[in-house]
């Protein structure tokens, strides 16, 4: 069943490639570059991740391919995550018609936090200490708390041009569903930390950064087992992040600025 799901995920490649290619034609190619470039990077990377899915925590891959590399995937993902959160923060500033300084400051904190989260996920990969994955995901919780509550503030405290109000509503709707889900996700990571880091503390301490880097480049565990991909939570995360919710959301945002 999970093998079927992993191959079905490749449909997300088609969605992302469609979104990516449309950004090179009018009218999208003429929108603000600070919206356009982050969207292009995200669509390209998400298409790649749907085609060559990986899971960092146990080196799970679907294909025995050069492109199914934790290191390569993480390099691409780092650029995609920083740029797409920049896009979301820029969207907040564009919607902040009254130039409320607090909203602008919070939007930049989102960008700073996503950079911090990148440091944590790289630390987790290179040291194999799962506690850093928790800190990374806690950072995403902070990012979308800011995005959600800044949007609520804008909705009730400024005049919003009618054709842009949907962008505010999407921010809020996503937060309503994502934030409780992310708490469950964080709880599952805590369980994994207890299972992995505590039981293997001595072995983990022996891993140097160079060894961690080498393993991230070379090690591949070809599997279609549900547990190796994070079970239901992992499936929801991959589908929503790479193939459906986030790509469609970003596409809607850039379409609204034509």
N, C-alpha and C positions, 0 to 999 in steps of 0.2 A: 504493500500500500504506500509506504513512504518513498519507494523507488518511483512509483507512478507520479507522486506529488513532485519529487525533485525534477523529473523530466517535464512535468506540466509547467513548472516554474519558468521554463524556457520561453513560454508565451510572453512573459514579461520582457524578454529581450526584444520582441517585435514591437511591443508598445513603446518601450524606451527609444528604440531606433527610429520609430515614426516621429515621436516628439523631437528627438535630436535633429532629424533631417528637416523638419518643418522650420526650425530656427534659422536655417540658411536661406529661406525664401521670404519674400514679402507676404504679410506685413511684419512678421516677427523679427526678421533680421534687422529692422530699423529701431527696435525698442532700446531703451536705456541699457548700455553695456553692463552696468552693475547688476542688472537683472538677467540679461541675456547670457553672459559668460558663465555665471554660476549654474544656470539651468542647463547649458550645454554640457558642462563638466559632469553634472549629476546624471543626466540622461545617459551619457556615454558609459560612465562607470557602472550604473545600475544595469545596463544592457550586458555588460561584461560579467557582473556578479550573478545575474540570472543564468548566463550561459555556462559559467564555471563557478558554481557555488562552493564555498568553503566555510568551515567553522573553526575558528582559531583555537578554542580551548583544548581540543584533542586532535587537531590536524586533519579533521574529516574533510574529504573531497569526494566529488562524484566521479571525476575523470582522472585518469593517470596521465596528466598533461603538464607541459611546461607552464601553461597559464594557470593551472590549478595549484598555485603557490600561495601560502599564507603571506609571504613577504610581498609578492607582487600585488596581491589583492589589497593588502593593508596600505601599501603606497598609494594605490588608486583611491581607496576609501578615505584616506586622510585628506586628500585634495577635495574629494566630493563632499565630505562632511563639513569641512571648514567653509567651503564656498556656499553650500546650500543654507547653512545657518546664517551666513552673511546675507544671503538673499532674503531670508525671513526677517532679519533685523533691519535691512534696508526697506523692506516692505512696510514695517512698522513706522519707520521714519517718514516714508512717503505719505502714509495715512495720517500722520501727526500734523494735520493742517494748522493747528494752533501753536505749533512749535513748543509743546510742553516739554521742558527740559528733562523732567524725570523719565519720560518715555524714551527720549533719545539716549539718556545714560543707560537705562535698562537694556535697550537694544544692543548697545556696545558691550555690555556685560555678557550677553548671550554669545557674542563672538569670542570674547576672552574665555568663557567657560568651555566652549567647544575645543579651543586650543589646549586647555588644561586636560580635557578628556582624551585628546589624542596622545598626550604624554602618558596618561595612565594606561591606555590600551597598548601602546608600544612597550611600556614597562611590563605589562602582563605577558605579552608575547615573548619578550627577550628573557624574562626571568622565570616564566611559567608559574608565577604566583597569582592565583586566581583572585586574590583580594583586590588586585588592581582593576579587574573587570568590574567589580562592585563600584569602585570609586568612579570609573568611567561612566557607568550607567546612572549613578547618582547625579553626575553632571548633566546628563540628558534630561533627567527629571527637573533639575533646576532651570535648564534652558526653556523647557516648555511650560513651567510655572510662570516664568517671566513673559513668554509669548502670550499665554492665555490671559493673565491678569492685566497685562498692558493693553490687550485688545478689549477686555471688559471696561477698563478705564476709558479708552478712546470711544467706545460705543456710547457711554453715558455722559461724557464730559466735553466732547467736541462736536462741531458740525461736520458731518461726513457727507461727501458727495454721494448721491444715491447710487450711482453705478459702481461704487467701490465698497458699499456696505457689506456685500457678500464676502469680501476678503476678510473683514473683521469677524463676521459670523463663522467662517471656516476655521479661523484661528481658535475661536472659543469652542466650537463643536469638537474639534480635534482634541483639545485639552480635556474636555469633559470625559471623553472615552479613554484617551491615552494615559492620563495621569494615574487613575486607579489601576489600569493594566500594568503600568510601569512599576507600581508598588509590588504587585504580584511577581513581576519579573525580578525585581531586586531581592525579594524573598527567596526565589528559586536560586539566585546566584549565591546567596548566603548559605543555602543548603549544599551547593556544590563546593563552596570554599571549605566547609566543615568536612566534606567527604574527601577532598583532594589535598588542600594545603596542610591540614592537620595530620593526615595519615602519611603524607609523603614529605614532611618538612625537611628531613635530613637530606633526601635526594635533591629537593628543590634548591637548597642552600648551596649545593655543589655546582650548580649550573652557572657558568660564566655568561656574560653578555654575548661574547663571541660564539659560544656554543648555542645560545638561544637564537642568535641571528642565523647560524648555519642550519639549525633545525627548521627555522621558519622558511628557509629557502628550499631545503631538500626533502623534509619529511612530509609524507602524504599517507593518510590512512583512508583507503578507498572503502566506502561503506554507504549503505542505504538504510541502516538500522535507525529507527525512530530516536532512541536514546542518544545516539551519537550526534544527532542534529538538534538536540534540545527538546524533543517531543513536541507537544502541541504548542507550547510557548515559542519554541524555535520556528515552527512552521508559520505561526501567525506573524512573527517578527520578519521573516524573509519575504513573505507575500506582501505584507503591508509596506515594508521599507523599500524593497527593490522593485516590486512589480505592480503595485496598485496605488495605495493611498498617497504616499509621498510623491511619486512621479506625476500622478494626475493632479495633485494639489499644486505642485510647482507649475505645471502646464496651465492651470486655471489662472494662477497669479500673473504669469507673463502675458497671457491672452488679454487680461484686464487692463494692461498698460499699453495696448496698441494705440 
